[in-house]
Amino acid sequence: MKLTIDTRRHCIETGAKKKYERLLRQYFKPGCSENEKHVLEQQIQALIYFLENADFSDLRNQYHISGQAAPSSVLVIPEAFEQMYIHLNHQVFYPVWKKKKGDLSLSKENSF
């Protein structure tokens, strides 16, 4: 699945939030068929995962994904959401995912 996110005037996070809001409005629009709702549900779930788990500070700092010359970024979403990536200006960017609560990876404070 691919979602186009407008990054002409916004960072990737704001663009993703705006896309999420548009998809929700579409979902609740009268006359939206069950097939359309199924597709929209998948897109909404993917955006929720992206918005809740991507480290947007890292994306903004390392890749400068905002205000690019290209009109949009494409969020490519495989079945496993954690493998999604961003395609912008013929470049591919992989989001850094936030550490989840209970993540047992070692930090400097925990090292021996």
N, CA, C and O atoms as a MOPAC input file, in Angstrom:
PM7 MOZYME 1SCF
protein

 N      0.85100 1    -1.16500 1     0.00000 1
 C      0.00000 1     0.00000 1     0.00000 1
 C      0.90100 1     1.23400 1     0.00000 1
 O      1.97300 1     1.23600 1     0.60500 1
 N      0.45600 1     2.26000 1    -0.67600 1
 C      1.19800 1     3.52000 1    -0.72700 1
 C      0.25600 1     4.66700 1    -0.39300 1
 O     -0.88000 1     4.71100 1    -0.86600 1
 N      0.74300 1     5.59600 1     0.42900 1
 C     -0.02100 1     6.79300 1     0.77400 1
 C      0.80200 1     8.01800 1     0.40200 1
 O      1.97900 1     8.10800 1     0.75100 1
 N      0.19800 1     8.94300 1    -0.29200 1
 C      0.87800 1    10.18400 1    -0.64900 1
 C      0.63500 1    11.20200 1     0.45400 1
 O     -0.50300 1    11.44000 1     0.85700 1
 N      1.71900 1    11.79900 1     0.93700 1
 C      1.63800 1    12.78700 1     2.01500 1
 C      2.21300 1    14.10000 1     1.50300 1
 O      3.33700 1    14.14100 1     1.00400 1
 N      1.45000 1    15.15700 1     1.62600 1
 C      1.86600 1    16.47600 1     1.15000 1
 C      2.94700 1    17.03700 1     2.07500 1
 O      2.70900 1    17.24100 1     3.26500 1
 N      4.12600 1    17.28200 1     1.52600 1
 C      5.22100 1    17.87100 1     2.30900 1
 C      5.69200 1    19.18800 1     1.68000 1
 O      6.81700 1    19.62500 1     1.92600 1
 N      4.83800 1    19.81800 1     0.87200 1
 C      5.22200 1    21.09400 1     0.25300 1
 C      5.37700 1    22.20300 1     1.27900 1
 O      6.32200 1    22.99000 1     1.21900 1
 N      4.44100 1    22.26200 1     2.22200 1
 C      4.46400 1    23.34700 1     3.20600 1
 C      4.58200 1    22.86300 1     4.63300 1
 O      4.61500 1    23.66500 1     5.56600 1
 N      4.64600 1    21.54100 1     4.80900 1
 C      4.64900 1    20.98100 1     6.16000 1
 C      5.72600 1    19.91600 1     6.27400 1
 O      6.21300 1    19.38600 1     5.27500 1
 N      6.08100 1    19.61900 1     7.49400 1
 C      6.96900 1    18.48500 1     7.73700 1
 C      6.17100 1    17.20200 1     7.52400 1
 O      4.94800 1    17.23700 1     7.39500 1
 N      6.85100 1    16.10500 1     7.49000 1
 C      6.20600 1    14.81500 1     7.24100 1
 C      5.18400 1    14.47600 1     8.32800 1
 O      4.16500 1    13.85000 1     8.03600 1
 N      5.43800 1    14.87600 1     9.56600 1
 C      4.49900 1    14.59100 1    10.65400 1
 C      3.18400 1    15.33500 1    10.44900 1
 O      2.11500 1    14.73300 1    10.54200 1
 N      3.24900 1    16.61800 1    10.17700 1
 C      2.03700 1    17.40800 1     9.95900 1
 C      1.30800 1    16.92500 1     8.71900 1
 O      0.08000 1    16.83800 1     8.71300 1
 N      2.05500 1    16.61200 1     7.66900 1
 C      1.44600 1    16.08300 1     6.45300 1
 C      0.71300 1    14.77800 1     6.71600 1
 O     -0.37600 1    14.55900 1     6.18600 1
 N      1.30700 1    13.90200 1     7.53800 1
 C      0.67800 1    12.62600 1     7.87500 1
 C     -0.58600 1    12.85500 1     8.71500 1
 O     -1.58700 1    12.16200 1     8.52900 1
 N     -0.54100 1    13.81500 1     9.63000 1
 C     -1.72400 1    14.12000 1    10.44200 1
 C     -2.86300 1    14.63500 1     9.56200 1
 O     -4.01800 1    14.24900 1     9.74400 1
 N     -2.53300 1    15.50300 1     8.60900 1
 C     -3.55400 1    16.03900 1     7.71000 1
 C     -4.14000 1    14.92700 1     6.83300 1
 O     -5.34500 1    14.90600 1     6.57900 1
 N     -3.30100 1    14.01800 1     6.37700 1
 C     -3.76800 1    12.88600 1     5.58100 1
 C     -4.71300 1    12.01200 1     6.41700 1
 O     -5.76000 1    11.58000 1     5.93500 1
 N     -4.33500 1    11.76100 1     7.65900 1
 C     -5.16100 1    10.97300 1     8.58400 1
 C     -6.54300 1    11.61900 1     8.73500 1
 O     -7.56100 1    10.93000 1     8.66900 1
 N     -6.57800 1    12.92900 1     8.93700 1
 C     -7.85200 1    13.63800 1     9.09900 1
 C     -8.70100 1    13.54200 1     7.83600 1
 O     -9.91600 1    13.36200 1     7.92200 1
 N     -8.07400 1    13.66000 1     6.65900 1
 C     -8.81500 1    13.54300 1     5.39600 1
 C     -9.40700 1    12.14100 1     5.23500 1
 O    -10.55300 1    11.98400 1     4.81300 1
 N     -8.61100 1    11.13000 1     5.57600 1
 C     -9.09800 1     9.75200 1     5.46300 1
 C    -10.27300 1     9.49900 1     6.40100 1
 O    -11.22700 1     8.81700 1     6.02800 1
 N    -10.21100 1    10.04100 1     7.61300 1
 C    -11.32900 1     9.88700 1     8.55900 1
 C    -12.59600 1    10.54300 1     8.02700 1
 O    -13.67900 1     9.96500 1     8.11500 1
 N    -12.46500 1    11.75400 1     7.47100 1
 C    -13.63000 1    12.43900 1     6.90600 1
 C    -14.23500 1    11.61200 1     5.76400 1
 O    -15.45400 1    11.48500 1     5.64500 1
 N    -13.35800 1    11.05700 1     4.93600 1
 C    -13.80500 1    10.22100 1     3.82100 1
 C    -14.55100 1     8.99300 1     4.33700 1
 O    -15.59000 1     8.61300 1     3.79500 1
 N    -14.01400 1     8.38000 1     5.38300 1
 C    -14.59700 1     7.16300 1     5.96200 1
 C    -16.02900 1     7.41300 1     6.44300 1
 O    -16.91100 1     6.57800 1     6.24100 1
 N    -16.25300 1     8.55800 1     7.07300 1
 C    -17.56400 1     8.84600 1     7.65500 1
 C    -18.49200 1     9.59900 1     6.70400 1
 O    -19.60600 1     9.96800 1     7.07600 1
 N    -18.03300 1     9.82100 1     5.49800 1
 C    -18.86000 1    10.50000 1     4.51200 1
 C    -20.03400 1     9.60400 1     4.12300 1
 O    -19.85200 1     8.41200 1     3.87600 1
 N    -21.23800 1    10.17700 1     4.06900 1
 C    -22.39500 1     9.36800 1     3.65000 1
 C    -22.14600 1     8.78800 1     2.25100 1
 O    -21.61600 1     9.46000 1     1.36600 1
 N    -22.53600 1     7.54600 1     2.08400 1
 C    -22.38700 1     6.91700 1     0.78100 1
 C    -21.07800 1     6.16900 1     0.59000 1
 O    -20.84700 1     5.58900 1    -0.47100 1
 N    -20.22300 1     6.17500 1     1.59700 1
 C    -18.96500 1     5.43500 1     1.51800 1
 C    -19.28900 1     3.94000 1     1.58900 1
 O    -19.87200 1     3.47000 1     2.56500 1
 N    -18.90500 1     3.20100 1     0.54400 1
 C    -19.24700 1     1.77700 1     0.48600 1
 C    -18.40500 1     0.96600 1     1.47400 1
 O    -17.39000 1     1.44000 1     1.98500 1
 N    -18.84800 1    -0.26100 1     1.73000 1
 C    -18.10000 1    -1.14000 1     2.63900 1
 C    -16.71100 1    -1.44500 1     2.08200 1
 O    -15.75100 1    -1.53500 1     2.84700 1
 N    -16.58900 1    -1.60600 1     0.77700 1
 C    -15.27300 1    -1.84700 1     0.16200 1
 C    -14.35700 1    -0.64900 1     0.35700 1
 O    -13.18400 1    -0.80500 1     0.69500 1
 N    -14.89300 1     0.54600 1     0.14400 1
 C    -14.10500 1     1.76800 1     0.34600 1
 C    -13.69700 1     1.89400 1     1.81600 1
 O    -12.56700 1     2.27100 1     2.12300 1
 N    -14.61900 1     1.57800 1     2.71000 1
 C    -14.31500 1     1.65400 1     4.14600 1
 C    -13.20800 1     0.68500 1     4.53100 1
 O    -12.35400 1     1.01600 1     5.35200 1
 N    -13.21500 1    -0.49900 1     3.95000 1
 C    -12.17100 1    -1.49200 1     4.24500 1
 C    -10.79500 1    -0.94900 1     3.84300 1
 O     -9.84000 1    -1.05500 1     4.61300 1
 N    -10.69300 1    -0.38000 1     2.66700 1
 C     -9.42500 1     0.19900 1     2.20100 1
 C     -9.01500 1     1.36000 1     3.09500 1
 O     -7.85300 1     1.47200 1     3.48500 1
 N     -9.97100 1     2.22200 1     3.41600 1
 C     -9.68500 1     3.36900 1     4.28700 1
 C     -9.23000 1     2.92100 1     5.66700 1
 O     -8.32800 1     3.52700 1     6.24500 1
 N     -9.84100 1     1.86500 1     6.20400 1
 C     -9.44300 1     1.34800 1     7.52100 1
 C     -7.97500 1     0.92300 1     7.52200 1
 O     -7.24700 1     1.20800 1     8.47400 1
 N     -7.54400 1     0.24900 1     6.46900 1
 C     -6.14900 1    -0.17900 1     6.37000 1
 C     -5.21400 1     1.03100 1     6.32200 1
 O     -4.17300 1     1.04300 1     6.98000 1
 N     -5.58400 1     2.03200 1     5.55200 1
 C     -4.76100 1     3.23700 1     5.44400 1
 C     -4.70700 1     3.98600 1     6.76800 1
 O     -3.64800 1     4.46400 1     7.17400 1
 N     -5.84100 1     4.08600 1     7.43300 1
 C     -5.91100 1     4.77200 1     8.72700 1
 C     -5.06400 1     4.04500 1     9.76400 1
 O     -4.33600 1     4.68200 1    10.52500 1
 N     -5.15200 1     2.72100 1     9.80000 1
 C     -4.34700 1     1.93800 1    10.74800 1
 C     -2.85300 1     2.15400 1    10.50600 1
 O     -2.07900 1     2.29100 1    11.45300 1
 N     -2.45800 1     2.18200 1     9.24400 1
 C     -1.04500 1     2.39500 1     8.91800 1
 C     -0.59200 1     3.78000 1     9.36700 1
 O      0.50000 1     3.92400 1     9.91600 1
 N     -1.41000 1     4.79200 1     9.14100 1
 C     -1.04700 1     6.14400 1     9.56600 1
 C     -1.00100 1     6.25800 1    11.08500 1
 O     -0.13500 1     6.94900 1    11.62300 1
 N     -1.90500 1     5.60200 1    11.77500 1
 C     -1.87300 1     5.61300 1    13.24100 1
 C     -0.55000 1     5.02500 1    13.72200 1
 O      0.09900 1     5.58800 1    14.60300 1
 N     -0.15200 1     3.89500 1    13.14600 1
 C      1.11900 1     3.27300 1    13.53100 1
 C      2.27600 1     4.24100 1    13.27200 1
 O      3.13300 1     4.43800 1    14.13200 1
 N      2.29200 1     4.83700 1    12.09200 1
 C      3.34700 1     5.77400 1    11.72000 1
 C      3.39000 1     6.96000 1    12.67200 1
 O      4.45900 1     7.32500 1    13.16100 1
 N      2.23500 1     7.56500 1    12.94000 1
 C      2.18200 1     8.75100 1    13.80300 1
 C      2.54400 1     8.43900 1    15.25100 1
 O      3.16400 1     9.26400 1    15.92200 1
 N      2.17100 1     7.27000 1    15.73600 1
 C      2.45400 1     6.92000 1    17.13000 1
 C      3.88300 1     6.42300 1    17.34800 1
 O      4.41200 1     6.55100 1    18.45300 1
 N      4.51100 1     5.86700 1    16.33100 1
 C      5.78200 1     5.18400 1    16.54800 1
 C      7.00500 1     5.79300 1    15.87400 1
 O      8.12700 1     5.52700 1    16.30200 1
 N      6.82600 1     6.59100 1    14.84900 1
 C      7.98600 1     7.17100 1    14.16100 1
 C      8.60600 1     8.28100 1    15.00400 1
 O      7.89900 1     9.05300 1    15.65100 1
 N      9.91000 1     8.34800 1    14.98700 1
 C     10.63700 1     9.41400 1    15.67400 1
 C     10.75900 1    10.58300 1    14.68800 1
 O     11.70900 1    10.65600 1    13.90900 1
 N      9.79700 1    11.48000 1    14.73600 1
 C      9.72900 1    12.56900 1    13.76500 1
 C     10.85200 1    13.57900 1    13.94900 1
 O     11.28700 1    14.20700 1    12.98500 1
 N     11.31300 1    13.73400 1    15.15700 1
 C     12.45400 1    14.61200 1    15.39200 1
 C     13.65500 1    14.11100 1    14.59900 1
 O     14.35800 1    14.89700 1    13.96200 1
 N     13.88700 1    12.80900 1    14.64000 1
 C     14.98300 1    12.20900 1    13.88700 1
 C     14.77500 1    12.40800 1    12.38700 1
 O     15.71200 1    12.76800 1    11.67400 1
 N     13.56200 1    12.17900 1    11.90800 1
 C     13.28300 1    12.36300 1    10.48000 1
 C     13.54000 1    13.80100 1    10.05000 1
 O     14.15800 1    14.03900 1     9.01200 1
 N     13.06900 1    14.75800 1    10.84400 1
 C     13.26200 1    16.16800 1    10.48600 1
 C     14.73500 1    16.54800 1    10.51600 1
 O     15.21400 1    17.24000 1     9.61700 1
 N     15.45600 1    16.10400 1    11.53700 1
 C     16.86100 1    16.48300 1    11.69800 1
 C     17.78600 1    15.81900 1    10.68900 1
 O     18.66100 1    16.47500 1    10.12400 1
 N     17.60300 1    14.54000 1    10.46300 1
 C     18.52900 1    13.82600 1     9.59500 1
 C     18.19900 1    13.95900 1     8.12000 1
 O     19.10300 1    14.03100 1     7.28800 1
 N     16.92800 1    13.99300 1     7.78800 1
 C     16.56300 1    13.92600 1     6.39000 1
 C     15.92500 1    15.19700 1     5.85100 1
 O     15.73800 1    15.31900 1     4.64000 1
 N     15.58800 1    16.14000 1     6.71100 1
 C     14.98900 1    17.40600 1     6.28800 1
 C     13.78200 1    17.17600 1     5.38100 1
 O     13.68600 1    17.76200 1     4.30200 1
 N     12.87300 1    16.32700 1     5.82200 1
 C     11.67800 1    16.01400 1     5.03600 1
 C     10.59500 1    17.03800 1     5.35200 1
 O      9.64200 1    16.75200 1     6.07700 1
 N     10.75400 1    18.21200 1     4.80500 1
 C      9.71800 1    19.23500 1     4.89100 1
 C     10.05500 1    20.32800 1     3.89900 1
 O     11.22400 1    20.64800 1     3.68100 1
 N      9.04700 1    20.88400 1     3.31400 1
 C      9.23800 1    21.98000 1     2.38800 1
 C     10.11900 1    21.61700 1     1.21400 1
 O     10.79800 1    22.48500 1     0.66500 1
 N     10.12800 1    20.37300 1     0.81900 1
 C     10.95100 1    19.93000 1    -0.29100 1
 C     10.37700 1    20.46100 1    -1.59700 1
 O      9.22300 1    20.88800 1    -1.65700 1
 N     11.20000 1    20.42800 1    -2.64000 1
 C     10.75500 1    20.84300 1    -3.96700 1
 C      9.67200 1    19.90600 1    -4.49500 1
 O      8.77800 1    20.33500 1    -5.22400 1
 N      9.75100 1    18.63400 1    -4.13000 1
 C      8.74400 1    17.67300 1    -4.56000 1
 C      7.43300 1    17.97500 1    -3.84500 1
 O      7.44300 1    18.33600 1    -2.66900 1
 N      6.30800 1    17.83300 1    -4.53700 1
 C      5.02500 1    18.16500 1    -3.92400 1
 C      4.59200 1    17.21000 1    -2.82200 1
 O      3.73200 1    17.55200 1    -2.01000 1
 N      5.17400 1    16.02700 1    -2.78400 1
 C      4.70400 1    15.08100 1    -1.79300 1
 C      5.73900 1    14.01300 1    -1.50900 1
 O      6.68400 1    13.80200 1    -2.26800 1
 N      5.52300 1    13.35100 1    -0.39000 1
 C      6.29500 1    12.17100 1    -0.01700 1
 C      5.35400 1    10.99300 1    -0.17100 1
 O      4.14000 1    11.13800 1    -0.02700 1
 N      5.90500 1     9.84100 1    -0.45900 1
 C      5.08600 1     8.64500 1    -0.54500 1
 C      5.50100 1     7.73000 1     0.58900 1
 O      6.66300 1     7.34000 1     0.70300 1
 N      4.53700 1     7.39500 1     1.42000 1
 C      4.76200 1     6.46200 1     2.51400 1
 C      4.41800 1     5.07900 1     1.97400 1
 O      3.26100 1     4.79400 1     1.66500 1
 N      5.42900 1     4.22500 1     1.86300 1
 C      5.24000 1     2.87500 1     1.33900 1
 C      5.07300 1     1.94400 1     2.53600 1
 O      5.92600 1     1.89400 1     3.42200 1
 N      3.96100 1     1.20800 1     2.55200 1
 C      3.59300 1     0.42900 1     3.73300 1
 C      3.44200 1    -1.04400 1     3.36700 1
 O      2.44000 1    -1.43800 1     2.77000 1
 N      4.43500 1    -1.85800 1     3.72300 1
 C      4.27200 1    -3.29500 1     3.53300 1
 C      3.33900 1    -3.86100 1     4.60500 1
 O      2.88600 1    -3.12800 1     5.48400 1
 N      3.05500 1    -5.14800 1     4.53400 1
 C      2.16700 1    -5.75500 1     5.53200 1
 C      2.67100 1    -5.55000 1     6.94600 1
 O      1.88200 1    -5.29000 1     7.85400 1
 N      3.97200 1    -5.66400 1     7.14400 1
 C      4.57000 1    -5.41100 1     8.45800 1
 C      4.84300 1    -3.91000 1     8.55500 1
 O      5.77500 1    -3.40000 1     7.93300 1
 N      4.02600 1    -3.21000 1     9.33700 1
 C      4.12700 1    -1.75500 1     9.41800 1
 C      5.52200 1    -1.26400 1     9.78000 1
 O      5.94700 1    -0.21000 1     9.30800 1
 N      6.24800 1    -2.02500 1    10.62300 1
 C      7.56400 1    -1.56200 1    11.05500 1
 C      8.58000 1    -1.53300 1     9.90500 1
 O      9.69800 1    -1.05000 1    10.08400 1
 N      8.20600 1    -2.04100 1     8.74200 1
 C      9.09400 1    -2.01300 1     7.58100 1
 C      8.73700 1    -0.89300 1     6.60900 1
 O      9.30500 1    -0.81700 1     5.52000 1
 N      7.80000 1    -0.02200 1     6.99200 1
 C      7.41500 1     1.05600 1     6.08200 1
 C      8.56900 1     2.02600 1     5.89900 1
 O      9.45700 1     2.13400 1     6.74400 1
 N      8.53500 1     2.72900 1     4.77400 1
 C      9.57800 1     3.70100 1     4.45900 1
 C      8.97600 1     4.84800 1     3.66500 1
 O      7.84100 1     4.77500 1     3.19400 1
 N      9.76200 1     5.90900 1     3.52700 1
 C      9.31500 1     7.12200 1     2.84500 1
 C     10.11900 1     7.26900 1     1.56800 1
 O     11.34100 1     7.11800 1     1.57000 1
 N      9.43100 1     7.56200 1     0.48300 1
 C     10.08700 1     7.79000 1    -0.79600 1
 C      9.89500 1     9.26300 1    -1.14700 1
 O      8.76300 1     9.72800 1    -1.27600 1
 N     10.99300 1     9.99500 1    -1.30100 1
 C     10.94100 1    11.43000 1    -1.58600 1
 C     12.11300 1    11.80600 1    -2.47900 1
 O     13.26300 1    11.50100 1    -2.16300 1
 N     11.82500 1    12.46300 1    -3.58600 1
 C     12.87700 1    12.93400 1    -4.50200 1
 C     13.85300 1    11.82400 1    -4.87100 1
 O     15.06800 1    12.02000 1    -4.82100 1
 N     13.33500 1    10.67700 1    -5.23700 1
 C     14.15000 1     9.52500 1    -5.64800 1
 C     15.06400 1     9.02200 1    -4.54800 1
 O     16.06500 1     8.36100 1    -4.82700 1
 N     14.73500 1     9.32400 1    -3.31000 1
 C     15.48700 1     8.82600 1    -2.16100 1
 C     14.53100 1     8.04700 1    -1.26200 1
 O     13.32700 1     8.30200 1    -1.23400 1
 N     15.09400 1     7.09900 1    -0.53700 1
 C     14.30800 1     6.29700 1     0.39300 1
 C     14.79700 1     6.59100 1     1.80900 1
 O     15.99700 1     6.57500 1     2.08100 1
 N     13.85200 1     6.85900 1     2.69900 1
 C     14.15800 1     7.13800 1     4.10000 1
 C     13.41900 1     6.14400 1     4.97400 1
 O     12.21500 1     5.93700 1     4.81800 1
 N     14.14200 1     5.53700 1     5.88900 1
 C     13.53900 1     4.59600 1     6.83600 1
 C     13.37500 1     5.29700 1     8.17800 1
 O     14.35700 1     5.77500 1     8.74700 1
 N     12.15200 1     5.36600 1     8.69000 1
 C     11.96100 1     6.02100 1     9.98200 1
 C     12.64900 1     5.26100 1    11.10700 1
 O     12.73500 1     4.03300 1    11.09500 1
 N     13.13000 1     6.01600 1    12.06800 1
 C     13.60600 1     5.42100 1    13.31000 1
 C     12.36400 1     5.31100 1    14.18000 1
 O     11.61400 1     6.27500 1    14.33300 1
 N     12.15400 1     4.14100 1    14.74400 1
 C     10.96800 1     3.92900 1    15.57500 1
 C     11.29900 1     4.23900 1    17.03100 1
 O     12.37700 1     3.90900 1    17.52500 1
 N     10.36000 1     4.87400 1    17.69700 1
 C     10.52200 1     5.15900 1    19.12100 1
 C     10.62400 1     3.85300 1    19.87600 1
 O     10.04600 1     2.84200 1    19.47600 1
 N     11.36100 1     3.88100 1    20.96800 1
 C     11.42100 1     2.70000 1    21.82400 1
 C     10.09700 1     2.57700 1    22.55800 1
 O      9.55000 1     3.55900 1    23.05900 1
 N      9.60200 1     1.37100 1    22.61000 1
 C      8.33500 1     1.13300 1    23.29800 1
 C      8.58100 1     0.86900 1    24.76200 1
 O      9.66200 1     0.42000 1    25.14300 1
 N      7.60000 1     1.14000 1    25.57700 1
 C      7.70300 1     0.85500 1    27.00900 1
 C      7.98400 1    -0.62400 1    27.18100 1
 O      7.38600 1    -1.46300 1    26.50800 1
 N      8.88200 1    -0.93300 1    28.07200 1
 C      9.21900 1    -2.32300 1    28.31500 1
 C     10.30300 1    -2.83500 1    27.38800 1
 O     10.68100 1    -4.00400 1    27.46900 1
 N     10.82100 1    -1.96700 1    26.49400 1
 C     11.90200 1    -2.37000 1    25.59700 1
 C     13.14300 1    -2.60700 1    26.43900 1
 O     13.55400 1    -1.72500 1    27.19300 1
 N     13.74300 1    -3.77600 1    26.32700 1
 C     14.85400 1    -4.16100 1    27.18700 1
 C     16.21700 1    -3.83900 1    26.59600 1
 O     17.23100 1    -4.32500 1    27.09800 1
 N     16.26400 1    -3.03100 1    25.54100 1
 C     17.57300 1    -2.72800 1    24.96200 1
 C     18.40200 1    -1.93100 1    25.95500 1
 O     17.86900 1    -1.13600 1    26.72800 1
 N     19.68700 1    -2.14600 1    25.92700 1
 C     20.58600 1    -1.49600 1    26.88200 1
 C     20.83600 1    -0.04900 1    26.51100 1
 O     21.01300 1     0.27500 1    25.33700 1
 N     20.85000 1     0.79400 1    27.47700 1
 C     21.24100 1     2.17900 1    27.27300 1
 C     22.53900 1     2.41000 1    28.04600 1
 O     23.01700 1     1.51800 1    28.74700 1
 N     23.09900 1     3.59800 1    27.91500 1
 C     24.36100 1     3.90000 1    28.60800 1
 C     24.22600 1     3.75100 1    30.10900 1
 O     25.15300 1     3.30900 1    30.78800 1
 N     23.05000 1     4.12700 1    30.62800 1
 C     22.86800 1     4.04300 1    32.07100 1
 C     22.83600 1     2.59800 1    32.55800 1
 O     23.19200 1     2.32300 1    33.70400 1
 N     22.40900 1     1.67000 1    31.69200 1
 C     22.26300 1     0.27600 1    32.09000 1
 C     23.46600 1    -0.58400 1    31.74700 1
 O     23.49200 1    -1.77000 1    32.07500 1
 N     24.46300 1    -0.00300 1    31.09300 1
 C     25.59300 1    -0.82900 1    30.67600 1
 C     26.48200 1    -1.14500 1    31.89200 1
 O     26.49500 1    -0.40900 1    32.87900 1
 N     27.22200 1    -2.25500 1    31.79200 1
 C     28.03000 1    -2.72400 1    32.91000 1
 C     29.38800 1    -2.08700 1    32.91300 1
 O     30.20100 1    -2.37100 1    33.79200 1

